Amino acid sequence: MFTPSRDEARRFLIDAWRKYRAREPLSALEQTAAQLIAMHPEYHPVLETPDAHIDRDYRPEQGDVNPFLHLSLHLAVAEQLAIDQPPGIAAHYARLRDARGDVHEALHAIVECLGEVIWQAQRSGAGPDAAAYLACLERR
């Protein structure tokens, strides 16, 4: 399994967006990342001025939103949906998309659940709980 460092993950997003804007060839994963980034114009200035943001610490307790984390969670959800893993996530996505009438809103609901499950896993020192993840999606 590939586990990039914080800087590698951030650099991947920055480079995917730079290549997309320059109309350079993209790998499949870079294409997915660029599509997700395009959905978040509020993060474009961060990705387009990487030297000012690559090393920044984002503190949620101070109201900071970490654009790199948010986009990375979106990317994880895109991969999960592509393979329906955990099983049933694609059906939850379809239900949320239809109920909310908006693809991005449905994805954000899933991203929020994934973030909660990862946070719980970090707090407990255990792996992410797929059942808790799907239960969170069921409540949305």
C-alpha positions, 0 to 999 in steps of 0.5 A: 500500500502506498502511504504518502507523506503529508507533503507528497499528498499535497504536492500530488494535488498541486501538481495535478491541478497545475498539469490540468491547467496547463493541459498536460497529460494526466494519469487517471488518478490525476484526472480524478483529482483535477475534476474534484479540484475543479468543483472547489474554486475556493481552493484554487488560490491555495493550489496555485500558490503552493509555496505559500501553503504547502507547509501550512498547518491548518487548525480546525479548532481555530476554524481552519479548513484544510483544503488538502485534507478535504480534497484527499477525502474526496479522492478517497471517496471517488476511489471507493465509489469506483469499486463499491468498497465498502460494499454498498457505498455506491448505493448510498451515493446514488440515494444521497445524490437523488435525495439532494439533487446535487452530486457535490452535496452527495459527495460532501455527505460521504466525505463528512462520514469518512472524516468522522470514521477516520477521526474515530479510528485515530482516537481509538488506535484501530482501523477505520470501521466500515460498519460505522461508515455505512451507518453514518451514510444511512443516517444522512 
